[in-house]
Amino acid sequence: MKNILFSFLTLCAFALFTQTAQAQTAADEQAVRNTLNKGIEDYYTADVDKMVAYYAENATMVVYTGQKISGKAAIRQAMTEMLKMEKPTPGSFQFTVSNVRFLDANTALVVADLQGKSQVEGKTIEWTGVNTMVLFRTGGKWLIELESNIPVMPAPGN
């Protein structure tokens, strides 16, 4: 009888722990998604200070050309230059999170689909891409440590 009672209590404790862990993960995932959604809203304002606030001091960004931009100051400069060429709008840039996965309690890996339109030499170019990010929680705030944008080419024959 003691073994049955002990087994039952162990099972209940495990079930409670599992539910708590899943609830925490769901809350963490929502916090990451909220951060990214707010970041996109701020991106549309074209306010560089707001845009750069989502990056860690030593963050690295890899843009679609393969250029690696390291550090918040360099990311600020790259964003300033990008905004001189084109201001993002909901009609010209869509960012859709497709996956959030946690590597540990304070590290999230995010994959998002990108779709947009850009003006290049007077022509409208429609494009798609994949964005991957590693975010780290510090002081209760999720910050981007690494961001990489990968253009997607149409498959041959399409």
N, CA, C and O atoms as a GROMACS GRO file, in nm:
protein
  632
    1MET      N    1   0.083  -0.120   0.000
    1MET     CA    2   0.000   0.000   0.000
    1MET      C    3   0.087   0.126   0.000
    1MET      O    4   0.054   0.224  -0.067
    2LYS      N    5   0.199   0.124   0.076
    2LYS     CA    6   0.288   0.239   0.079
    2LYS      C    7   0.345   0.265  -0.059
    2LYS      O    8   0.357   0.380  -0.100
    3ASN      N    9   0.381   0.159  -0.132
    3ASN     CA   10   0.438   0.176  -0.266
    3ASN      C   11   0.337   0.238  -0.362
    3ASN      O   12   0.373   0.322  -0.444
    4ILE      N   13   0.211   0.197  -0.351
    4ILE     CA   14   0.108   0.253  -0.438
    4ILE      C   15   0.088   0.401  -0.405
    4ILE      O   16   0.078   0.484  -0.496
    5LEU      N   17   0.081   0.434  -0.277
    5LEU     CA   18   0.063   0.573  -0.236
    5LEU      C   19   0.184   0.657  -0.280
    5LEU      O   20   0.167   0.768  -0.332
    6PHE      N   21   0.305   0.605  -0.259
    6PHE     CA   22   0.425   0.677  -0.300
    6PHE      C   23   0.426   0.698  -0.452
    6PHE      O   24   0.459   0.806  -0.500
    7SER      N   25   0.391   0.594  -0.527
    7SER     CA   26   0.388   0.604  -0.673
    7SER      C   27   0.286   0.707  -0.718
    7SER      O   28   0.311   0.784  -0.811
    8PHE      N   29   0.170   0.708  -0.654
    8PHE     CA   30   0.066   0.804  -0.688
    8PHE      C   31   0.112   0.947  -0.660
    8PHE      O   32   0.092   1.036  -0.743
    9LEU      N   33   0.173   0.970  -0.544
    9LEU     CA   34   0.221   1.103  -0.508
    9LEU      C   35   0.334   1.148  -0.604
    9LEU      O   36   0.340   1.265  -0.642
   10THR      N   37   0.421   1.055  -0.640
   10THR     CA   38   0.528   1.087  -0.734
   10THR      C   39   0.469   1.125  -0.869
   10THR      O   40   0.513   1.222  -0.931
   11LEU      N   41   0.370   1.049  -0.914
   11LEU     CA   42   0.306   1.079  -1.042
   11LEU      C   43   0.238   1.216  -1.037
   11LEU      O   44   0.248   1.293  -1.133
   12CYS      N   45   0.170   1.247  -0.928
   12CYS     CA   46   0.104   1.378  -0.914
   12CYS      C   47   0.206   1.492  -0.914
   12CYS      O   48   0.185   1.595  -0.978
   13ALA      N   49   0.315   1.472  -0.843
   13ALA     CA   50   0.420   1.575  -0.839
   13ALA      C   51   0.479   1.597  -0.978
   13ALA      O   52   0.501   1.711  -1.020
   14PHE      N   53   0.505   1.488  -1.049
   14PHE     CA   54   0.560   1.498  -1.185
   14PHE      C   55   0.461   1.569  -1.277
   14PHE      O   56   0.501   1.654  -1.356
   15ALA      N   57   0.333   1.535  -1.268
   15ALA     CA   58   0.231   1.599  -1.352
   15ALA      C   59   0.222   1.748  -1.321
   15ALA      O   60   0.211   1.829  -1.413
   16LEU      N   61   0.228   1.785  -1.194
   16LEU     CA   62   0.223   1.926  -1.156
   16LEU      C   63   0.347   1.999  -1.208
   16LEU      O   64   0.335   2.110  -1.261
   17PHE      N   65   0.465   1.938  -1.194
   17PHE     CA   66   0.589   1.998  -1.244
   17PHE      C   67   0.582   2.017  -1.395
   17PHE      O   68   0.621   2.122  -1.446
   18THR      N   69   0.533   1.918  -1.468
   18THR     CA   70   0.524   1.924  -1.613
   18THR      C   71   0.430   2.036  -1.655
   18THR      O   72   0.461   2.112  -1.747
   19GLN      N   73   0.314   2.048  -1.589
   19GLN     CA   74   0.220   2.155  -1.622
   19GLN      C   75   0.281   2.291  -1.595
   19GLN      O   76   0.265   2.383  -1.675
   20THR      N   77   0.352   2.306  -1.482
   20THR     CA   78   0.415   2.432  -1.449
   20THR      C   79   0.523   2.467  -1.550
   20THR      O   80   0.532   2.582  -1.593
   21ALA      N   81   0.603   2.371  -1.590
   21ALA     CA   82   0.709   2.395  -1.689
   21ALA      C   83   0.648   2.435  -1.823
   21ALA      O   84   0.698   2.526  -1.889
   22GLN      N   85   0.540   2.369  -1.863
   22GLN     CA   86   0.477   2.403  -1.990
   22GLN      C   87   0.413   2.542  -1.983
   22GLN      O   88   0.419   2.617  -2.079
   23ALA      N   89   0.352   2.575  -1.869
   23ALA     CA   90   0.290   2.706  -1.855
   23ALA      C   91   0.397   2.815  -1.862
   23ALA      O   92   0.376   2.918  -1.925
   24GLN      N   93   0.512   2.791  -1.798
   24GLN     CA   94   0.620   2.889  -1.803
   24GLN      C   95   0.670   2.905  -1.946
   24GLN      O   96   0.694   3.017  -1.991
   25THR      N   97   0.686   2.796  -2.017
   25THR     CA   98   0.732   2.801  -2.155
   25THR      C   99   0.632   2.877  -2.242
   25THR      O  100   0.672   2.956  -2.327
   26ALA      N  101   0.504   2.853  -2.222
   26ALA     CA  102   0.402   2.924  -2.299
   26ALA      C  103   0.407   3.074  -2.270
   26ALA      O  104   0.395   3.156  -2.361
   27ALA      N  105   0.425   3.109  -2.144
   27ALA     CA  106   0.435   3.251  -2.108
   27ALA      C  107   0.562   3.312  -2.166
   27ALA      O  108   0.561   3.425  -2.215
   28ASP      N  109   0.672   3.238  -2.161
   28ASP     CA  110   0.797   3.287  -2.219
   28ASP      C  111   0.784   3.304  -2.369
   28ASP      O  112   0.829   3.404  -2.425
   29GLU      N  113   0.722   3.206  -2.435
   29GLU     CA  114   0.703   3.217  -2.580
   29GLU      C  115   0.620   3.340  -2.613
   29GLU      O  116   0.651   3.412  -2.708
   30GLN      N  117   0.515   3.365  -2.537
   30GLN     CA  118   0.432   3.482  -2.562
   30GLN      C  119   0.511   3.610  -2.540
   30GLN      O  120   0.494   3.707  -2.613
   31ALA      N  121   0.599   3.611  -2.438
   31ALA     CA  122   0.682   3.729  -2.413
   31ALA      C  123   0.776   3.755  -2.531
   31ALA      O  124   0.797   3.870  -2.570
   32VAL      N  125   0.834   3.649  -2.587
   32VAL     CA  126   0.921   3.664  -2.704
   32VAL      C  127   0.840   3.716  -2.822
   32VAL      O  128   0.882   3.810  -2.890
   33ARG      N  129   0.724   3.656  -2.846
   33ARG     CA  130   0.639   3.701  -2.958
   33ARG      C  131   0.595   3.846  -2.939
   33ARG      O  132   0.593   3.923  -3.035
   34ASN      N  133   0.561   3.884  -2.816
   34ASN     CA  134   0.521   4.022  -2.789
   34ASN      C  135   0.636   4.118  -2.818
   34ASN      O  136   0.615   4.225  -2.876
   35THR      N  137   0.757   4.080  -2.778
   35THR     CA  138   0.875   4.163  -2.806
   35THR      C  139   0.892   4.183  -2.955
   35THR      O  140   0.913   4.295  -3.001
   36LEU      N  141   0.882   4.074  -3.032
   36LEU     CA  142   0.899   4.084  -3.177
   36LEU      C  143   0.787   4.164  -3.242
   36LEU      O  144   0.813   4.243  -3.333
   37ASN      N  145   0.664   4.144  -3.197
   37ASN     CA  146   0.551   4.220  -3.252
   37ASN      C  147   0.568   4.370  -3.226
   37ASN      O  148   0.544   4.453  -3.314
   38LYS      N  149   0.610   4.404  -3.105
   38LYS     CA  150   0.634   4.544  -3.072
   38LYS      C  151   0.750   4.597  -3.155
   38LYS      O  152   0.749   4.712  -3.199
   39GLY      N  153   0.852   4.513  -3.176
   39GLY     CA  154   0.966   4.553  -3.258
   39GLY      C  155   0.925   4.585  -3.400
   39GLY      O  156   0.975   4.681  -3.458
   40ILE      N  157   0.836   4.506  -3.456
   40ILE     CA  158   0.789   4.532  -3.594
   40ILE      C  159   0.709   4.662  -3.598
   40ILE      O  160   0.723   4.741  -3.691
   41GLU      N  161   0.625   4.685  -3.497
   41GLU     CA  162   0.551   4.812  -3.491
   41GLU      C  163   0.649   4.930  -3.487
   41GLU      O  164   0.629   5.030  -3.556
   42ASP      N  165   0.754   4.917  -3.406
   42ASP     CA  166   0.854   5.023  -3.397
   42ASP      C  167   0.934   5.035  -3.526
   42ASP      O  168   0.977   5.145  -3.563
   43TYR      N  169   0.954   4.925  -3.595
   43TYR     CA  170   1.023   4.925  -3.724
   43TYR      C  171   0.947   5.012  -3.824
   43TYR      O  172   1.007   5.088  -3.899
   44TYR      N  173   0.815   4.999  -3.824
   44TYR     CA  174   0.732   5.077  -3.916
   44TYR      C  175   0.737   5.227  -3.885
   44TYR      O  176   0.707   5.308  -3.974
   45THR      N  177   0.775   5.267  -3.765
   45THR     CA  178   0.787   5.410  -3.733
   45THR      C  179   0.915   5.468  -3.791
   45THR      O  180   0.929   5.590  -3.800
   46ALA      N  181   1.008   5.381  -3.832
   46ALA     CA  182   1.138   5.422  -3.888
   46ALA      C  183   1.219   5.505  -3.788
   46ALA      O  184   1.297   5.591  -3.828
   47ASP      N  185   1.199   5.480  -3.659
   47ASP     CA  186   1.273   5.547  -3.553
   47ASP      C  187   1.392   5.457  -3.516
   47ASP      O  188   1.374   5.354  -3.451
   48VAL      N  189   1.511   5.497  -3.556
   48VAL     CA  190   1.630   5.414  -3.537
   48VAL      C  191   1.652   5.381  -3.389
   48VAL      O  192   1.689   5.268  -3.356
   49ASP      N  193   1.631   5.478  -3.301
   49ASP     CA  194   1.652   5.451  -3.158
   49ASP      C  195   1.560   5.341  -3.108
   49ASP      O  196   1.603   5.253  -3.032
   50LYS      N  197   1.435   5.345  -3.150
   50LYS     CA  198   1.341   5.239  -3.111
   50LYS      C  199   1.381   5.106  -3.172
   50LYS      O  200   1.372   5.002  -3.106
   51MET      N  201   1.426   5.108  -3.298
   51MET     CA  202   1.462   4.984  -3.367
   51MET      C  203   1.584   4.918  -3.300
   51MET      O  204   1.586   4.797  -3.281
   52VAL      N  205   1.683   4.998  -3.265
   52VAL     CA  206   1.808   4.945  -3.209
   52VAL      C  207   1.790   4.900  -3.063
   52VAL      O  208   1.870   4.821  -3.013
   53ALA      N  209   1.688   4.948  -2.997
   53ALA     CA  210   1.666   4.912  -2.856
   53ALA      C  211   1.642   4.762  -2.837
   53ALA      O  212   1.654   4.713  -2.725
   54TYR      N  213   1.608   4.690  -2.942
   54TYR     CA  214   1.580   4.546  -2.931
   54TYR      C  215   1.707   4.461  -2.942
   54TYR      O  216   1.700   4.339  -2.928
   55TYR      N  217   1.822   4.523  -2.965
   55TYR     CA  218   1.947   4.450  -2.985
   55TYR      C  219   2.037   4.461  -2.862
   55TYR      O  220   2.042   4.565  -2.795
   56ALA      N  221   2.107   4.352  -2.833
   56ALA     CA  222   2.208   4.352  -2.727
   56ALA      C  223   2.326   4.438  -2.772
   56ALA      O  224   2.344   4.462  -2.891
   57GLU      N  225   2.403   4.483  -2.678
   57GLU     CA  226   2.516   4.571  -2.708
   57GLU      C  227   2.614   4.508  -2.806
   57GLU      O  228   2.669   4.577  -2.892
   58ASN      N  229   2.637   4.379  -2.794
   58ASN     CA  230   2.734   4.310  -2.880
   58ASN      C  231   2.667   4.224  -2.987
   58ASN      O  232   2.726   4.127  -3.035
   59ALA      N  233   2.545   4.258  -3.024
   59ALA     CA  234   2.469   4.179  -3.122
   59ALA      C  235   2.539   4.175  -3.258
   59ALA      O  236   2.619   4.262  -3.292
   60THR      N  237   2.505   4.072  -3.334
   60THR     CA  238   2.552   4.058  -3.472
   60THR      C  239   2.431   4.043  -3.562
   60THR      O  240   2.338   3.969  -3.531
   61MET      N  241   2.435   4.114  -3.674
   61MET     CA  242   2.329   4.105  -3.774
   61MET      C  243   2.395   4.064  -3.906
   61MET      O  244   2.498   4.120  -3.945
   62VAL      N  245   2.335   3.967  -3.973
   62VAL     CA  246   2.381   3.927  -4.106
   62VAL      C  247   2.268   3.963  -4.202
   62VAL      O  248   2.158   3.908  -4.193
   63VAL      N  249   2.296   4.055  -4.294
   63VAL     CA  250   2.192   4.101  -4.386
   63VAL      C  251   2.189   4.013  -4.510
   63VAL      O  252   2.275   3.927  -4.528
   64TYR      N  253   2.089   4.034  -4.594
   64TYR     CA  254   2.065   3.946  -4.709
   64TYR      C  255   2.183   3.938  -4.806
   64TYR      O  256   2.193   3.842  -4.882
   65THR      N  257   2.272   4.037  -4.805
   65THR     CA  258   2.389   4.034  -4.893
   65THR      C  259   2.503   3.951  -4.835
   65THR      O  260   2.603   3.926  -4.902
   66GLY      N  261   2.486   3.908  -4.711
   66GLY     CA  262   2.592   3.832  -4.644
   66GLY      C  263   2.680   3.919  -4.556
   66GLY      O  264   2.767   3.866  -4.486
   67GLN      N  265   2.661   4.050  -4.559
   67GLN     CA  266   2.741   4.140  -4.477
   67GLN      C  267   2.712   4.115  -4.329
   67GLN      O  268   2.596   4.107  -4.288
   68LYS      N  269   2.818   4.104  -4.250
   68LYS     CA  270   2.806   4.086  -4.105
   68LYS      C  271   2.826   4.220  -4.038
   68LYS      O  272   2.926   4.288  -4.059
   69ILE      N  273   2.729   4.258  -3.956
   69ILE     CA  274   2.734   4.386  -3.886
   69ILE      C  275   2.740   4.353  -3.737
   69ILE      O  276   2.648   4.292  -3.683
   70SER      N  277   2.847   4.394  -3.672
   70SER     CA  278   2.869   4.357  -3.531
   70SER      C  279   2.864   4.479  -3.440
   70SER      O  280   2.929   4.580  -3.466
   71GLY      N  281   2.787   4.467  -3.334
   71GLY     CA  282   2.776   4.572  -3.234
   71GLY      C  283   2.658   4.664  -3.259
   71GLY      O  284   2.620   4.691  -3.373
   72LYS      N  285   2.603   4.711  -3.151
   72LYS     CA  286   2.483   4.795  -3.157
   72LYS      C  287   2.508   4.925  -3.235
   72LYS      O  288   2.421   4.970  -3.309
   73ALA      N  289   2.625   4.986  -3.218
   73ALA     CA  290   2.655   5.110  -3.289
   73ALA      C  291   2.657   5.087  -3.440
   73ALA      O  292   2.605   5.169  -3.516
   74ALA      N  293   2.718   4.978  -3.485
   74ALA     CA  294   2.722   4.947  -3.628
   74ALA      C  295   2.584   4.912  -3.682
   74ALA      O  296   2.551   4.947  -3.795
   75ILE      N  297   2.504   4.842  -3.601
   75ILE     CA  298   2.366   4.810  -3.642
   75ILE      C  299   2.286   4.939  -3.656
   75ILE      O  300   2.207   4.954  -3.750
   76ARG      N  301   2.306   5.032  -3.563
   76ARG     CA  302   2.238   5.163  -3.571
   76ARG      C  303   2.274   5.232  -3.703
   76ARG      O  304   2.186   5.284  -3.772
   77GLN      N  305   2.402   5.233  -3.737
   77GLN     CA  306   2.447   5.298  -3.860
   77GLN      C  307   2.386   5.231  -3.984
   77GLN      O  308   2.340   5.299  -4.076
   78ALA      N  309   2.384   5.097  -3.984
   78ALA     CA  310   2.327   5.023  -4.099
   78ALA      C  311   2.178   5.052  -4.113
   78ALA      O  312   2.129   5.068  -4.225
   79MET      N  313   2.108   5.060  -4.001
   79MET     CA  314   1.964   5.090  -4.007
   79MET      C  315   1.940   5.233  -4.055
   79MET      O  316   1.846   5.258  -4.131
   80THR      N  317   2.024   5.326  -4.012
   80THR     CA  318   2.013   5.464  -4.057
   80THR      C  319   2.030   5.472  -4.208
   80THR      O  320   1.954   5.541  -4.276
   81GLU      N  321   2.129   5.401  -4.261
   81GLU     CA  322   2.152   5.400  -4.406
   81GLU      C  323   2.036   5.334  -4.481
   81GLU      O  324   1.994   5.382  -4.586
   82MET      N  325   1.984   5.224  -4.426
   82MET     CA  326   1.871   5.154  -4.488
   82MET      C  327   1.749   5.246  -4.496
   82MET      O  328   1.677   5.246  -4.597
   83LEU      N  329   1.725   5.322  -4.391
   83LEU     CA  330   1.607   5.409  -4.389
   83LEU      C  331   1.619   5.527  -4.486
   83LEU      O  332   1.518   5.585  -4.526
   84LYS      N  333   1.742   5.562  -4.524
   84LYS     CA  334   1.760   5.666  -4.626
   84LYS      C  335   1.711   5.616  -4.761
   84LYS      O  336   1.666   5.695  -4.844
   85MET      N  337   1.721   5.485  -4.784
   85MET     CA  338   1.680   5.428  -4.912
   85MET      C  339   1.531   5.395  -4.916
   85MET      O  340   1.466   5.412  -5.019
   86GLU      N  341   1.478   5.349  -4.802
   86GLU     CA  342   1.339   5.301  -4.805
   86GLU      C  343   1.283   5.294  -4.665
   86GLU      O  344   1.347   5.243  -4.573
   87LYS      N  345   1.162   5.347  -4.647
   87LYS     CA  346   1.093   5.340  -4.519
   87LYS      C  347   1.000   5.219  -4.520
   87LYS      O  348   0.916   5.206  -4.608
   88PRO      N  349   1.014   5.129  -4.420
   88PRO     CA  350   0.927   5.011  -4.416
   88PRO      C  351   0.783   5.049  -4.380
   88PRO      O  352   0.759   5.140  -4.300
   89THR      N  353   0.690   4.979  -4.441
   89THR     CA  354   0.547   4.995  -4.410
   89THR      C  355   0.485   4.856  -4.404
   89THR      O  356   0.543   4.760  -4.455
   90PRO      N  357   0.368   4.843  -4.342
   90PRO     CA  358   0.301   4.712  -4.343
   90PRO      C  359   0.274   4.660  -4.483
   90PRO      O  360   0.264   4.539  -4.503
   91GLY      N  361   0.261   4.749  -4.582
   91GLY     CA  362   0.237   4.706  -4.719
   91GLY      C  363   0.364   4.663  -4.792
   91GLY      O  364   0.357   4.593  -4.894
   92SER      N  365   0.480   4.705  -4.740
   92SER     CA  366   0.605   4.672  -4.808
   92SER      C  367   0.690   4.570  -4.734
   92SER      O  368   0.791   4.524  -4.786
   93PHE      N  369   0.650   4.535  -4.612
   93PHE     CA  370   0.730   4.441  -4.533
   93PHE      C  371   0.641   4.365  -4.435
   93PHE      O  372   0.571   4.425  -4.353
   94GLN      N  373   0.643   4.233  -4.446
   94GLN     CA  374   0.570   4.148  -4.351
   94GLN      C  375   0.669   4.052  -4.284
   94GLN      O  376   0.758   3.996  -4.348
   95PHE      N  377   0.652   4.037  -4.154
   95PHE     CA  378   0.736   3.952  -4.071
   95PHE      C  379   0.642   3.860  -3.995
   95PHE      O  380   0.562   3.906  -3.915
   96THR      N  381   0.651   3.729  -4.021
   96THR     CA  382   0.559   3.633  -3.958
   96THR      C  383   0.639   3.526  -3.886
   96THR      O  384   0.709   3.446  -3.949
   97VAL      N  385   0.630   3.524  -3.754
   97VAL     CA  386   0.702   3.424  -3.675
   97VAL      C  387   0.641   3.287  -3.703
   97VAL      O  388   0.521   3.268  -3.689
   98SER      N  389   0.726   3.192  -3.742
   98SER     CA  390   0.677   3.057  -3.768
   98SER      C  391   0.717   2.960  -3.658
   98SER      O  392   0.655   2.855  -3.642
   99ASN      N  393   0.821   2.994  -3.580
   99ASN     CA  394   0.866   2.900  -3.477
   99ASN      C  395   0.944   2.974  -3.370
   99ASN      O  396   1.030   3.057  -3.399
  100VAL      N  397   0.913   2.942  -3.244
  100VAL     CA  398   0.991   2.988  -3.129
  100VAL      C  399   1.030   2.864  -3.052
  100VAL      O  400   0.944   2.785  -3.012
  101ARG      N  401   1.160   2.848  -3.031
  101ARG     CA  402   1.209   2.731  -2.957
  101ARG      C  403   1.308   2.781  -2.852
  101ARG      O  404   1.386   2.873  -2.878
  102PHE      N  405   1.304   2.721  -2.734
  102PHE     CA  406   1.392   2.762  -2.626
  102PHE      C  407   1.510   2.667  -2.614
  102PHE      O  408   1.492   2.545  -2.605
  103LEU      N  409   1.629   2.724  -2.615
  103LEU     CA  410   1.750   2.644  -2.597
  103LEU      C  411   1.778   2.624  -2.449
  103LEU      O  412   1.834   2.522  -2.409
  104ASP      N  413   1.740   2.721  -2.368
  104ASP     CA  414   1.739   2.710  -2.223
  104ASP      C  415   1.640   2.816  -2.172
  104ASP      O  416   1.571   2.878  -2.251
  105ALA      N  417   1.634   2.835  -2.042
  105ALA     CA  418   1.533   2.925  -1.986
  105ALA      C  419   1.548   3.069  -2.033
  105ALA      O  420   1.450   3.145  -2.031
  106ASN      N  421   1.668   3.109  -2.075
  106ASN     CA  422   1.691   3.248  -2.112
  106ASN      C  423   1.736   3.268  -2.256
  106ASN      O  424   1.777   3.378  -2.293
  107THR      N  425   1.728   3.164  -2.338
  107THR     CA  426   1.773   3.173  -2.477
  107THR      C  427   1.665   3.119  -2.569
  107THR      O  428   1.623   3.004  -2.557
  108ALA      N  429   1.621   3.203  -2.663
  108ALA     CA  430   1.517   3.163  -2.757
  108ALA      C  431   1.571   3.170  -2.899
  108ALA      O  432   1.645   3.262  -2.935
  109LEU      N  433   1.534   3.071  -2.978
  109LEU     CA  434   1.564   3.067  -3.120
  109LEU      C  435   1.434   3.093  -3.195
  109LEU      O  436   1.334   3.024  -3.172
  110VAL      N  437   1.434   3.192  -3.283
  110VAL     CA  438   1.313   3.232  -3.355
  110VAL      C  439   1.338   3.218  -3.505
  110VAL      O  440   1.443   3.258  -3.556
  111VAL      N  441   1.241   3.162  -3.575
  111VAL     CA  442   1.244   3.156  -3.720
  111VAL      C  443   1.119   3.228  -3.769
  111VAL      O  444   1.008   3.204  -3.721
  112ALA      N  445   1.138   3.318  -3.865
  112ALA     CA  446   1.026   3.396  -3.918
  112ALA      C  447   1.033   3.400  -4.070
  112ALA      O  448   1.140   3.393  -4.129
  113ASP      N  449   0.917   3.412  -4.131
  113ASP     CA  450   0.907   3.428  -4.275
  113ASP      C  451   0.900   3.577  -4.306
  113ASP      O  452   0.834   3.653  -4.236
  114LEU      N  453   0.970   3.616  -4.412
  114LEU     CA  454   0.972   3.755  -4.455
  114LEU      C  455   0.912   3.764  -4.595
  114LEU      O  456   0.929   3.675  -4.678
  115GLN      N  457   0.843   3.873  -4.619
  115GLN     CA  458   0.788   3.898  -4.751
  115GLN      C  459   0.781   4.049  -4.768
  115GLN      O  460   0.743   4.121  -4.676
  116GLY      N  461   0.818   4.097  -4.886
  116GLY     CA  462   0.813   4.240  -4.904
  116GLY      C  463   0.827   4.286  -5.046
  116GLY      O  464   0.836   4.208  -5.140
  117LYS      N  465   0.828   4.419  -5.058
  117LYS     CA  466   0.846   4.487  -5.186
  117LYS      C  467   0.948   4.598  -5.162
  117LYS      O  468   0.939   4.671  -5.063
  118SER      N  469   1.043   4.609  -5.252
  118SER     CA  470   1.144   4.714  -5.243
  118SER      C  471   1.154   4.786  -5.376
  118SER      O  472   1.131   4.728  -5.482
  119GLN      N  473   1.191   4.913  -5.370
  119GLN     CA  474   1.215   4.992  -5.489
  119GLN      C  475   1.364   4.987  -5.520
  119GLN      O  476   1.446   5.029  -5.438
  120VAL      N  477   1.400   4.934  -5.638
  120VAL     CA  478   1.539   4.925  -5.680
  120VAL      C  479   1.547   4.985  -5.820
  120VAL      O  480   1.490   4.933  -5.916
  121GLU      N  481   1.621   5.094  -5.830
  121GLU     CA  482   1.640   5.162  -5.958
  121GLU      C  483   1.506   5.190  -6.029
  121GLU      O  484   1.492   5.168  -6.149
  122GLY      N  485   1.409   5.237  -5.952
  122GLY     CA  486   1.280   5.273  -6.008
  122GLY      C  487   1.186   5.158  -6.033
  122GLY      O  488   1.074   5.178  -6.081
  123LYS      N  489   1.227   5.036  -6.000
  123LYS     CA  490   1.142   4.918  -6.021
  123LYS      C  491   1.103   4.859  -5.886
  123LYS      O  492   1.180   4.865  -5.790
  124THR      N  493   0.982   4.803  -5.881
  124THR     CA  494   0.937   4.735  -5.761
  124THR      C  495   0.978   4.589  -5.769
  124THR      O  496   0.942   4.518  -5.862
  125ILE      N  497   1.053   4.545  -5.670
  125ILE     CA  498   1.100   4.407  -5.661
  125ILE      C  499   1.024   4.341  -5.546
  125ILE      O  500   1.029   4.388  -5.432
  126GLU      N  501   0.955   4.231  -5.576
  126GLU     CA  502   0.890   4.153  -5.470
  126GLU      C  503   0.985   4.042  -5.428
  126GLU      O  504   1.048   3.979  -5.512
  127TRP      N  505   0.996   4.020  -5.298
  127TRP     CA  506   1.092   3.923  -5.246
  127TRP      C  507   1.038   3.848  -5.126
  127TRP      O  508   0.941   3.891  -5.063
  128THR      N  509   1.100   3.736  -5.097
  128THR     CA  510   1.070   3.659  -4.976
  128THR      C  511   1.202   3.622  -4.911
  128THR      O  512   1.308   3.628  -4.974
  129GLY      N  513   1.195   3.584  -4.786
  129GLY     CA  514   1.314   3.545  -4.713
  129GLY      C  515   1.280   3.474  -4.584
  129GLY      O  516   1.164   3.458  -4.548
  130VAL      N  517   1.384   3.431  -4.517
  130VAL     CA  518   1.371   3.368  -4.385
  130VAL      C  519   1.461   3.444  -4.290
  130VAL      O  520   1.576   3.474  -4.322
  131ASN      N  521   1.410   3.474  -4.174
  131ASN     CA  522   1.484   3.545  -4.070
  131ASN      C  523   1.502   3.449  -3.953
  131ASN      O  524   1.407   3.385  -3.908
  132THR      N  525   1.624   3.439  -3.904
  132THR     CA  526   1.649   3.362  -3.782
  132THR      C  527   1.711   3.455  -3.679
  132THR      O  528   1.794   3.541  -3.712
  133MET      N  529   1.671   3.437  -3.556
  133MET     CA  530   1.722   3.520  -3.447
  133MET      C  531   1.748   3.435  -3.324
  133MET      O  532   1.680   3.336  -3.298
  134VAL      N  533   1.848   3.476  -3.250
  134VAL     CA  534   1.873   3.422  -3.118
  134VAL      C  535   1.852   3.539  -3.022
  134VAL      O  536   1.919   3.642  -3.031
  135LEU      N  537   1.759   3.521  -2.930
  135LEU     CA  538   1.731   3.623  -2.829
  135LEU      C  539   1.774   3.570  -2.692
  135LEU      O  540   1.761   3.451  -2.664
  136PHE      N  541   1.823   3.660  -2.610
  136PHE     CA  542   1.864   3.624  -2.475
  136PHE      C  543   1.790   3.714  -2.377
  136PHE      O  544   1.780   3.835  -2.397
  137ARG      N  545   1.739   3.653  -2.270
  137ARG     CA  546   1.667   3.730  -2.168
  137ARG      C  547   1.767   3.780  -2.065
  137ARG      O  548   1.838   3.702  -2.001
  138THR      N  549   1.771   3.910  -2.051
  138THR     CA  550   1.857   3.970  -1.950
  138THR      C  551   1.778   4.079  -1.879
  138THR      O  552   1.719   4.166  -1.942
  139GLY      N  553   1.779   4.074  -1.748
  139GLY     CA  554   1.703   4.172  -1.671
  139GLY      C  555   1.555   4.171  -1.703
  139GLY      O  556   1.490   4.276  -1.696
  140GLY      N  557   1.501   4.055  -1.738
  140GLY     CA  558   1.359   4.042  -1.770
  140GLY      C  559   1.322   4.088  -1.910
  140GLY      O  560   1.204   4.087  -1.947
  141LYS      N  561   1.421   4.129  -1.990
  141LYS     CA  562   1.395   4.181  -2.124
  141LYS      C  563   1.461   4.090  -2.226
  141LYS      O  564   1.575   4.047  -2.207
  142TRP      N  565   1.389   4.059  -2.336
  142TRP     CA  566   1.443   3.978  -2.443
  142TRP      C  567   1.515   4.068  -2.542
  142TRP      O  568   1.456   4.162  -2.594
  143LEU      N  569   1.644   4.039  -2.568
  143LEU     CA  570   1.724   4.118  -2.661
  143LEU      C  571   1.779   4.028  -2.771
  143LEU      O  572   1.812   3.912  -2.747
  144ILE      N  573   1.789   4.082  -2.891
  144ILE     CA  574   1.843   4.007  -3.004
  144ILE      C  575   1.995   4.005  -2.993
  144ILE      O  576   2.060   4.109  -2.986
  145GLU      N  577   2.049   3.885  -2.992
  145GLU     CA  578   2.195   3.866  -2.991
  145GLU      C  579   2.247   3.841  -3.132
  145GLU      O  580   2.356   3.885  -3.167
  146LEU      N  581   2.168   3.769  -3.212
  146LEU     CA  582   2.207   3.735  -3.349
  146LEU      C  583   2.083   3.739  -3.436
  146LEU      O  584   1.978   3.684  -3.400
  147GLU      N  585   2.096   3.804  -3.551
  147GLU     CA  586   1.986   3.806  -3.648
  147GLU      C  587   2.047   3.780  -3.785
  147GLU      O  588   2.148   3.840  -3.822
  148SER      N  589   1.983   3.693  -3.861
  148SER     CA  590   2.031   3.661  -3.995
  148SER      C  591   1.914   3.657  -4.091
  148SER      O  592   1.813   3.591  -4.066
  149ASN      N  593   1.928   3.730  -4.201
  149ASN     CA  594   1.825   3.734  -4.304
  149ASN      C  595   1.873   3.659  -4.427
  149ASN      O  596   1.981   3.687  -4.479
  150ILE      N  597   1.795   3.565  -4.472
  150ILE     CA  598   1.832   3.481  -4.585
  150ILE      C  599   1.729   3.500  -4.696
  150ILE      O  600   1.611   3.471  -4.676
  151PRO      N  601   1.773   3.549  -4.813
  151PRO     CA  602   1.678   3.560  -4.924
  151PRO      C  603   1.641   3.422  -4.974
  151PRO      O  604   1.723   3.329  -4.969
  152VAL      N  605   1.520   3.408  -5.024
  152VAL     CA  606   1.473   3.281  -5.078
  152VAL      C  607   1.461   3.295  -5.229
  152VAL      O  608   1.388   3.382  -5.279
  153MET      N  609   1.531   3.211  -5.300
  153MET     CA  610   1.524   3.211  -5.447
  153MET      C  611   1.415   3.114  -5.491
  153MET      O  612   1.397   3.009  -5.430
  154PRO      N  613   1.344   3.149  -5.598
  154PRO     CA  614   1.246   3.053  -5.650
  154PRO      C  615   1.318   2.927  -5.700
  154PRO      O  616   1.429   2.935  -5.752
  155ALA      N  617   1.256   2.814  -5.683
  155ALA     CA  618   1.315   2.689  -5.729
  155ALA      C  619   1.319   2.691  -5.882
  155ALA      O  620   1.232   2.752  -5.946
  156PRO      N  621   1.419   2.626  -5.942
  156PRO     CA  622   1.427   2.622  -6.089
  156PRO      C  623   1.296   2.567  -6.147
  156PRO      O  624   1.239   2.471  -6.096
  157GLY      N  625   1.252   2.630  -6.256
  157GLY     CA  626   1.130   2.585  -6.320
  157GLY      C  627   1.005   2.651  -6.268
  157GLY      O  628   0.896   2.629  -6.322
  158ASN      N  629   1.016   2.732  -6.163
  158ASN     CA  630   0.898   2.801  -6.107
  158ASN      C  631   0.891   2.944  -6.152
  158ASN      O  632   0.799   3.016  -6.115
   0.00000   0.00000   0.00000
